[in-house]
Amino acid sequence: MRFEFHPEALAEYEDAACYYSECQPGLELRFMVAVEHTIQQIIGTPEVWRVLEDDARWYLPALFLTLCFTLLK
């Protein structure tokens, strides 16, 4: 399985990292690690997350964000 950000999602991810860096030094790194961890969990077990429609699924990580993802084949 492969992963790629939708262009709008990538822009939102970058904006969020900038926001967190302004809130507290190093917080943007914690955010980025949390996103990477979330992506790896999704890739590892995509079938366990709630289906929204077709191949789109919902994942609620512990920190920072809510993530909707689409499986790419």
N, C-alpha and C positions, 0 to 999 in steps of 0.2 A: 504494500500500500504506500502511496506517496502523499505528500502534504505540500500545499502551497497556500499562501495568503491570497484572498481576493484583494484587488488593489485598494478598495475602500477600507477593508479590514486592516491591511498593512498600514495605511495612513492613520487609522484610529489607534493601532498598536504603538506606532511611533509617537503620536501625540500624547498618549497615556504615559509612556516612558518619560517624556519631557516633563509632563505634569508632576509625576512622582519624584523626579530629580529636583524639582523646585520645592517640593514639600519637605523633603529630608534627604540629606546626602546619602547616597547608596541605596535609597529606596527603589530607584528605577532598576537597579540590578536585581533586587529581590523580586520585583515585578516580572522582569524578563526570565528569571529562573523559574518562577511559578508558571509562566506561559509555556516555556519549554517542557516543563514537567507535565503539564496538562496535555500538550500535544503528544508527548510520548505515551501517556496513558490512553489517549484516544486511539492512536495508531495501534497500540498493543491489543486493545480489546474494544473495537468499535461497535460490536454487536450488543454490548451490554447497556448502551446509553439509549434513553428514550427517543423514539422516532417522532419527528415533527411532521415530515412528509417525504415521500420517496426515499432518497438517500440522506436527507438532512436529519441530524440528531442533535440532542440537547445535552450539554454537560455543565454541571455546576461545581466549579472548583472551590476549595476551601477559602481562598483569598483572592481579592482584587477584582474578579470579573466573572461574568457569565459568558459562556461560549457556545455558539451554535456552529456546527460544522457539517460539511457535506463530504461523503466518501468519494474519493476519486479512484477510478479503476484504471 
